[in-house]
Every structure is written in structure tokens, then in C-alpha cells.
């Protein structure tokens, strides 16, 4: 059974799946807590300015920035 969780505006990330189909490029990454850090929202705005990804661990809830 898959457990889904919300990150950013996306609701279909799969907790515990190291190959989550909703994640951006090199994610998910392993979190120090043993969970997986998922990423959402990496894109460019109308002016082609890159908008940073929103990251969150499915286990501890911290962002990648908070754990590093």
C-alpha cells in the first residue's frame, strides 16, 4: 500500500519510495533521520527565473535546508 503525502502544491508524492515519480530530478534523497527527502516545484517563472524546489522529508518533516 502506498502512503501519499503533500509537499508544496503536489499531493501525490509517495513516502518511502526512493524512485518517487513526482519528485524533481535527483530526488528523493536520504535524510539523516533515515527517511526520504522529496522535492516539488522546481521550475521557471514567466521571466525564466528559476524557482527553488520545496523539499520535505516524509519521515521527520524537515526540509533539505533544515537538515544540512
Secondary structure, DSSP 8 states (H G I E B T S, - for coil): --EEEEETTEEEEEET-TT-TTS-TT--EE-TTSSEEEEE--EE-TT--EE--EEEETTT---HHHH-
